Amino acid sequence: EPEVTQTPSHQVTQMGQEVILRCVPISNHLYFYWYRQILGQKVEFLVSFYNNEISEKSEIFDDQFSVERPDGSNFTLKIRSTKLEDSAMYFCASRGPAGELFFGEGSRLTVL
Amino acid sequence: DAKTTQPPSMDCAEGRAANLPCNHSTISGNEYVYWYRQIHSQGPQYIIHGLKNNETNEMASLIITEDRKSSTLILPHATLRDTAVYYCIVRVYEPNFGNEKLTFGTGTRLTIIP
């Protein structure tokens, strides 16, 4: 069964460093998303992406964040200068034909 | 998107049917009911969705009341692996739009008891 894959599963970084989280959405999907979940809190929407551009973003998704689809398969989330409060699980998702979202297993980001 | 209300936690005995309620009294005519679950810290998993008719798939059944103000997710024979947080989410779905973001609440923490 096709699935969304994310790498790395866990990344530890120093505050101020740049981080890139990678996702491979399900191959015939066209809409992609990033969500995050701070430990013990709700799953929060960050950004949606379609046709090589952002279709919606949340207040969390400020100038430190960017997304890109560099080729036909990868979808990346970049955090330019990480802060302690960026520590969270980051989930990538792609949308199926009935509007259902398929999520990856997540990338745990720890900022020290 | 319409707001939903779910009980914070429920227990269910292994092998029994787990019935998870959700209230969505302000649902609009073009809003669907979606159910997801999150096992521990894994990514949310899609379970089922519906508009107004009852739906069934290999994972669960979804019963939506006639006035669409509430629904119940049914796991027919709960196993220990069904222990998770279950989210009921109401949102518009339009095939040609991509930005129907999901807004997750706190969900129902379902514990399956051996």
Interface residues (C-beta under 8 A of the other chain):
Chain A: V4 L30 Y31 Y33 Y35 Q37 K42 V43 E44 F45 S48 F49 Y50 S55 E56 S58 M89 F91 A93 R95 G96 P97 A98 G99 E100 L101 F102 F103 G104 E105 G106 R108
Chain B: Y32 Y34 Y36 Q38 S41 Q42 G43 P44 Q45 Y46 H49 Y93 P95 F97 G98 N99 E100 K101 L102 T103 F104 G105 T106
